[in-house]
Amino acid sequence: MAKKKKKTEPAPEAKVGVYVCHCGGNISDAVEVDQVCQHARRVPGVVVARDNMFLCSDPCQEMIIEDLKSGLVDRVVVASCSPSLHEATFRRALARAGANPYVYEHANLREQVSWVHHGAAATEKASRLVAAAAAKARLLRPLESIRVEVQRQAVVIGGGVAGLKAALELGERGLAVVLVEKSPFLGGQVAQLQRLAPFGETAAEVISELTGAVLKHPAITVHTCAEVEDFAGYIGNFKIKVVRQSPAGAVYADRLARLSRSGRGLGEYVPFVGVMPAAIPEGREEFDLEAGAIVLATGFRPYQPRAGEYGYRDFPEVVTLPELIRQLAAAEGAGDTLVLNGRLIRQAALIHCVGSRQIPGVHAENEGGYLNEYCSRTCCSATLYAANQIREQYPKTRIFDFYRDIRTYGRGQEELYTEAARNGTLFFRFEAGEEPQVSRNPHRTSNPLLVKVRDVLTFGEELEVPVDLVVLAVGQEPNDIAHLVENLKIPVGADRFLQEVHPKLRPVEVSVAGILLAGTCQAPFDVGETCAAAGAAAVKAAAILTRGYVELDPFVAEVDLSRCVGTGACVEACLAEGALALVNLEVEGQMVRRAQVNPALCLGCGACVAVCPENAINVQGWTLKQYEAMVDMIVSDEYLEERAEG
């Protein structure tokens, strides 16, 4: 007796509509779009093939919606630019038409065809990709999104400006927030500044206002001296283990000493220290947190020059810009010449791009074996602000500025450069690989250091500048959060900052749903940009939490229990911990072990599909039959040939 075949695919009479975009010439300049449509009409199951200049425009979306509503088509293929740009756009169009948004397939004719091919080859490849997409669309079946209930609480990791801002934004929306900071203080790197470029706000006032609002807010709980030790779960249901212990050793001794000498309360701001919210109990404490969303605000650290780099550590007169800022706050006297640590500073050199824009083969690698090839963006404005501050307060101290390029982007920042030029700062430009050389001044003068440089502005003239102080404008590096990266399974870019999904379309999201980025853990930002990014992360987190549930795409593994025999090969191959497991089930009165999928954790990668000896598992929306149909159509030439008449 023949075994009845389980019906899992749609009926063969599925009606596929193909819509090909010119992309304003991006595609049609290289691809004969009308020929692609002609070929598509010959593909089995295709009932209509249309082209348009901009399919993503509202009128063209309405055209697709009308074809669906009228019953002309019940499957849709859009051939246009990258699906990362507009796949969601067209799925929403299907939903507006009352159709299932997952009976849709996307063909990329821009990045995969028109940008890399020309002439007849481009048109043929485009035709094959569209035919393959249509063959798959014919086998698509309606899917339902995965609904996950959400814990209405957010956890913010990091207590700098980004973490404080994100926590406050969430708290103001009526959501419970737990802020976890590893040091005893709130405020991060900004708490170690005196004033903020370009407008000169006092860092103490900014931090005091922000931390005061956070600490007083009834919806926000702050844990300092606390670190995330373990992590599990998924969007809506994250489980976080936190360890909290009192500070020990010399790490915070200096800050605590300053706090004690100030005579202020523990909750008050002290410049260059930050806010210490409460006394930390002795010993070690462990507790668990649950969250629907996580905001990472782990911040940055200033680049630490190597010993000997521009004379750093070799000469006490060479300091970094953050060190200069602290010294300026404690500068001696109120004369017309700057005095630091008892030394008269008549001439000072500022050197840009220290620890940024490093070039392989030119600059030495850091201790970790890496180079900072990126621009830290904020250093130029901070350096020019310091130069202006010195020139205004100490007019007899001369400033020499050595730069490769000056990047003063943003409102009010170009004015810093104009002001520096106006107040007498002298600029020298050097080329990459010909950085200034700092040495002890061999001449018998009162200036202890000598800066040598080949100046581009004077057509390569070699200059020697005697100075009393060299200031290194160091860049930003991400904090070392390797343990978090490993636990949360979040991506890191080549620059070691955390990597967002898309810099424009999803700028504060990572590939792990429910985890968001805020501030300088993602890239070098100034304070304004940091607050903007933190606000964006808070809005995204609030959108997850306030609804009470999230809907995830259904492109996850699905087990056919009639085929599964419980070998466990899929569990061993699974790349997402907890996404697949063998469980005991009762089948026809017998207890058996079968594979079971947790759809909220499944990546939809298909690793399990590849190893199952019984073909008992498939990824919804990307089944083996759909793949086979696509491959068959790609290698077939029938649809490219003219059909015989009659």
Order of alpha helices (4+ residues) and beta strands (2+ residues): beta-alpha-beta-alpha-beta-alpha-beta-alpha-beta-beta-alpha-beta-beta-beta-alpha-beta-beta-beta-alpha-beta-beta-beta-beta-alpha-beta-beta-beta-alpha-beta-alpha-beta-beta-beta-beta-beta-beta-alpha-beta-alpha-beta-beta-alpha-beta-beta-alpha-beta-alpha
